[in-house]
Amino acid sequence: MRLLHTMLRVGNLQRSIDFYTHVLGMQLLRTSENPEYKYTLAFIGYGKNPDHAEIELTYNWGVDRYELGTAYGHIALGVPDAYAACEKIKAAGGQVTREAGPVKGGNTVIAFVTDPDGYKIELIQRTEL
């Protein structure tokens, strides 16, 4: 088994595509529309399946916001330098909600970013990247 993708429901598809591609540096991999069921999908990532997991952005036509609830945690991305990644994200208009620094009780450097729909993305510094 392997992880293929994670699906996030978004309120504005183009806004989300712009965030993930321009702010986080992912690629728009493919899109599809389903007029009968009134939704559009956009798959984004740093590479395509099966070599890389993807994020599926789902826009249900006419729905501009969702309640995230209390069960959702975050998506994690490995970055070579969390401090530099935060500066780049802020310069691109992204919202850093926890600046880079060691995780409480440990040495791993992390940061958090919030996407336009309120989803949290953790940046984990991985020097081998």
Helices and strands as residue ranges (DSSP letters): E 5-9, H 13-18, I 19-23, E 27-34, E 39-45, E 54-60, E 75-79, H 82-91, E 95-102, E 109-114, E 120-125
